[in-house]
């Protein structure tokens, strides 16, 4: 096996500035990054998908207007931002500057 490239990984807890712009809606890892501990990333992403999918389905079936889709950002972004505040942080600066030995 030949290693073609390496990079460092940095623990982040970030949320996109907007989850929706026009007809584009971000969910899951495209919308937010969380440390792997705590399960926030997967759980928040599944909840994002559920939220936008039922709204898209209702609009598609004609049961709701497209205005319903505008509520996605207002509902999901505060949840992600709240999880950023309680996400685990690196215990020492050493973990933030660790270099890949490969």
N, C-alpha and C positions, 0 to 999 in steps of 0.2 A: 504494500500500500504506500502511496506517495501523498504526502500532505501538500495540497496545492495552495492553501491560504489559511491564515489564522486571523483572529481578531479578538479583542477584549470584550467582555460583557460587563455592563454596568447596571446595577439594580436601579430601576426607576419606578416611580409612581406618577404617571402623567395622564392628562385627559386632553383630548382635542379641544380647540377653541370653540368649535361648533360641530354638532353631530349631524346636522342637516343643512344643506344648501340647495334650494330648488328641488329637483327630483333625485338628488344624491343623498343617501343616508348611510352614515358610518355605524358599524356595530362591532362588538368584540374587540380584538386586538387592533383593528384599524381605528377604533374610537378611543381606546385607552390602553395603558401599559401598567401592570401591577407586578410586584415581586411574586415569584412562584409560591411562596409560603402563604397560607391562608385561603387559597382557592378563590380569591377575589376575581381574577381574570376570567376563568371559565364560567363561574356563576354569573358574573355581571354580563358577560357576552351572551349567555343563554337567555338571560332576562331581556337584554337589548333585542335579540332576535325575536323573541316572543312578542314584545311590545310593538315592534315595527311590522311584523308579519300579520298580526290580527288587524291592524289598521289598513295595511295594503289590501288585504282580502276584503274588508268591508267597503273600501273605496272601489275596488275592482267589481264587486257584486252590485254596486250602486246603492248600498245601504248607508253610505256616508259620503260627504263631499271630500274633496282633496284637502280641505282646510284641516281635517282631522290629523293629517300627517304632520302638520306644523307643531302638534303637541309633543311629538317624539323627543325633540331636543329638550324642551322644558321639563319633561318627566324623567328622562334618563340621565342627562348630564349632571344634575344635582346628586344623583345616586352615586355616579362614578367619582365625583369630587369628594363626597363624604367618605368613600372607601380609600381615597388617596390619603386622607387624614389619619386613618387607622391602619394603613399598610405598614408591614414591618420595615424597619430601616436597618441598614448595615450596622452591626455592633461596633465595628472599629473602622477607622479610615483605611486600614490595611486592605480590607475587602474591596474598597472602592478603587484602589490603585493596583491590585494584583494583575500581573502580566501573565499571559499564556506562555508556558515554557516551551511550547512547540514553535 
